[in-house]
Amino acid sequence: MTYTQTLPKLQLNSPNQRTGHQYEKKARSFLESHGLEFLDQNLRCKVGEIDLLMTDGFELVFVEVRYRKQANFGNGLESISFRKLKRFRMTATYLLPSIKASYPHVKNYQMRFDVVYIDGVAGAESMDWIKNILQ
């Protein structure tokens, strides 16, 4: 049984979830264009969710994707609180044994936490990437 079969995947039931998935796909393409390799997405557990799981050389990269159409309540980067970052790390730590079991080649990889944040309306967005946000 593989890792992706043992964890529930995000069900795209609401318009917000479908929008989020659309921007996760854009973030994935952006990261792949910068040399990262895709492993999985929308990994859920009782602690939280990891939007994208990728590798960069010998690093296992956990990616949080943040999208904001308007900056009324802060831009994508400003929407990431200390509490969110703490949960991000806890979720990755909780999922790590299952990930290593399902993807044995990443067993000795270092963990890294990245954020891709996207602001603006479709067709006129700006995208930025912060590597190793928890360093």
FENNOR-V904772 format. One record per residue. N is the residue number from 1. RES is the residue in one letter. OMEGA is omega in degrees with one decimal (NA if undefined). Layout:
n | res | omega
N | RES | OMEGA
N | RES | OMEGA
//
This chain:
n | res | omega
1 | M | -179.4
2 | T | -179.0
3 | Y | -175.6
4 | T | 178.5
5 | Q | -174.4
6 | T | -179.1
7 | L | 178.3
8 | P | 177.5
9 | K | 178.3
10 | L | 175.0
11 | Q | -175.7
12 | L | -175.0
13 | N | -174.7
14 | S | 176.0
15 | P | 178.6
16 | N | 178.3
17 | Q | 178.5
18 | R | 176.7
19 | T | 178.3
20 | G | 179.3
21 | H | 178.6
22 | Q | -178.9
23 | Y | 172.2
24 | E | 176.7
25 | K | 177.8
26 | K | 178.6
27 | A | 178.1
28 | R | 178.8
29 | S | 178.7
30 | F | -178.6
31 | L | 177.1
32 | E | 178.2
33 | S | 176.7
34 | H | 171.7
35 | G | 177.7
36 | L | 178.8
37 | E | -177.9
38 | F | 172.5
39 | L | -173.8
40 | D | 177.9
41 | Q | 177.3
42 | N | 178.2
43 | L | -174.6
44 | R | 172.4
45 | C | -176.9
46 | K | -178.3
47 | V | -177.2
48 | G | -176.6
49 | E | 172.8
50 | I | -177.4
51 | D | -178.9
52 | L | 173.9
53 | L | -174.8
54 | M | 172.7
55 | T | 176.8
56 | D | -173.0
57 | G | 179.0
58 | F | 176.3
59 | E | 173.2
60 | L | -170.5
61 | V | 174.9
62 | F | -172.8
63 | V | 171.5
64 | E | 179.0
65 | V | 179.6
66 | R | 179.4
67 | Y | 173.9
68 | R | 176.8
69 | K | -179.9
70 | Q | -177.5
71 | A | -179.5
72 | N | -178.9
73 | F | -179.0
74 | G | 178.7
75 | N | -178.0
76 | G | -179.5
77 | L | -178.8
78 | E | -179.7
79 | S | -178.9
80 | I | -178.6
81 | S | 174.3
82 | F | 179.5
83 | R | 178.7
84 | K | 179.3
85 | L | 178.1
86 | K | 178.3
87 | R | 177.6
88 | F | 179.4
89 | R | -179.7
90 | M | 179.3
91 | T | 179.4
92 | A | 179.9
93 | T | 178.7
94 | Y | -176.4
95 | L | -172.2
96 | L | 179.5
97 | P | 178.3
98 | S | 178.7
99 | I | -179.9
100 | K | 177.8
101 | A | -177.6
102 | S | -179.7
103 | Y | -173.8
104 | P | -178.7
105 | H | 179.7
106 | V | -173.7
107 | K | -177.0
108 | N | -180.0
109 | Y | 172.7
110 | Q | 177.3
111 | M | 175.4
112 | R | -178.1
113 | F | -178.8
114 | D | 174.2
115 | V | 169.6
116 | V | 178.9
117 | Y | -173.4
118 | I | 179.1
119 | D | 174.1
120 | G | -179.1
121 | V | -178.0
122 | A | -179.9
123 | G | -179.3
124 | A | -178.4
125 | E | 168.4
126 | S | -177.3
127 | M | 177.2
128 | D | -174.4
129 | W | 174.9
130 | I | 176.9
131 | K | 171.0
132 | N | -174.9
133 | I | -178.2
134 | L | -179.3
135 | Q | NA
//
